[in-house]
Amino acid sequence: MKLKALSIALLLSSAFAAQAATFHGPDKEFIGAAEASGVPAALWDNAEYAASTFPNAYKFTPSYKIKASGVAPEQFKKGTQLDFEKIQIAAIDGEMSLNDYLRDRVKNHSLVVLKGDKLLHEHYWNGMNETSTHLDMSVTKSFTAMLAGIAADQGKLDMSKQVTFYLPELKGTAWDGATVQETADMRTNVVQEIQKHKSWDTRMTDSQGWTGDHSATYPQGIQSYFPLVKEVSEPMGTKYSYQCINTEVLGKVVEAATGEKLADLLEQNFWGKVGMANDANYQADFAGNPVASGGLNAATKDLARVGRTLVNGGKNYKGEQVVPAQFIKDILAGNDKVRSAWLKGKESALAEGWYKDQFRVLNIGGRTIMAMVGIHGQILAMDHKTGTVVAMNGGYPQTETPRMAIAIFYQALPAIFAAADEVK
C-alpha cells in the first residue's frame, strides 16, 4: 500500500510540474455512497447500474483530468429546432415518438444534433445537463487513432512499421509481425480468452483496474496483460475482428513514438485545440496508463464539437487544422484491405462498410455515415455530405446486440438525419 501511495503521488506531482493532464485516484467518498445505494464498486459497469454509473464512471477508477483550455468553445446558432415529439419511429408495437423511442427503447441519456454551425436539437435526461460528462466507452478508440494520425502527420509515427519497432517488448506476442496500421484497423485477429457472456477477456479489464485494484497481479497495469496474448486466429491483416486490446497496444505505440503520455497528448493536441466547453475525465489503470480503448468521459455537446471538426476536414471552427485532413479522407475512402477484412467479420451482416483507424464507415439507406461507436449506445455519427452531426450517450442494457445496432443505425439515426436534411 505504501508503494501504491507513492506511485500515485509521483504521478500527481510530475503531472502538476509539467502542467499536464492531472492524475487522480478513485473517488472513495462517491464509491461509498454508491455501495450504500446498492451499487457494488466491483460491478459498477453492469447494465443494471448503467443509468447511475455511466455519467459518473471515472469516479470508480483512477483517471486523468483533461482540461478544456486553449481555444474557446464555439457558440452555435439556434434556428429551426427538430421536434422529436413529432418525429415518429416504427417500433415493433406501432409508431411512437422519437423521444419515447430513444428514452424507453434505446435507453438514451443525452443527444445533440448539429448541422454546420447550427444547433438543431439537444436533450439531457437521466439527471444530466450540457456540462455533465458521460462514459463514452469505445468512442474513445477513435480519439486514440486520431492521436496516432496526428503523430504520423508530424513525422513521429510510421503506421506501416511493425508494432515491435516501437514496442520491442511485444516480440513473441501476438503482435509480433503486425503493423501499426493492421492494429489500428483491428486486423490482427489476436486470440484472447473471452469468458461466457463477455465481449472481452476479464484479465484485460482486471489489468486496467476497471473494477478494482488488481495491481498486485498486474503491477504494470495493461502492459502486464500484453504478454499473455500470444496467438492469432487468421493470417495477419486479412480479417476484421474487433478487440479492445488492439487499441491499448496502439495507445502504447503512440506514447513510444512521441515520447509523451497519451493523456497529455489528448489534452494538448486535441482538447485544447478543438474548442471544448468542459473538462473531460480519462479513466486509467492503477499504474497510470489511460484506458485507450474506452475510458473517456466527456460532455455530449463537446463530443458533437468533435464531429463538427471532423466534417470540417479536421479544422476547428476557427479554421485551424486539428486532425490531419488526409487522415479523415483515407478513412472515408477506405481501401481494398479494409473492405475485404470487413466482409469476413460478423458486422458485415449488419451493414455494408469498413473499419479503418478505429472508425466505422457505414453505407445505410443511401447515406454514408462515419461513426465512432460505444458498446452501450454511445455514438458520434457524421454525414460529411450534409454536415450533420449526431452525438449521443446512453446505457443500453446489453452489449454487441444486433437489436441495438438496428435501433440506432436503422431507425433513430435515419430519422434524425432525414429531419436535419429539411433544415436549410
Secondary structure, 3 states (H helix, E strand, C coil): CHHHHHHHHHHHHHHHHCCCCEEECCCHHHHHHHHHCCCCHHHCCCHHHHHHHHHHHHHHCCEEEECCCCCCCCCCEECCCCCCCCCEEEECCEEEEHHHHHHHHCCEEEEEEEECCEEEEEEECCCCCCCCEEECCCHHHHHHHHHHHHHHHCCCCCCCCEHHHHCHHHCCCCCCCCEHHHHHCCCCCECCCCCCCCCCCHHHHHHCCCCCCCCCCCCCCHHHHHHHCCCECCCCCCCCCCCHHHHHHHHHHHHHHHCCCHHHHHHHHHHHHHCCCCCEEEEECCCCCECCCCCEEEEHHHHHHHHHHHHCCCECCCCCECCCHHHHHHHHHCCHHHHHHHHCCHHHHCCEEEEECCEEEEEECCEEEEEEECCCCCEEEEECCCCEEEEEEECCCCCCCHHHHHHHHHHHHHHHHHHHHCCC
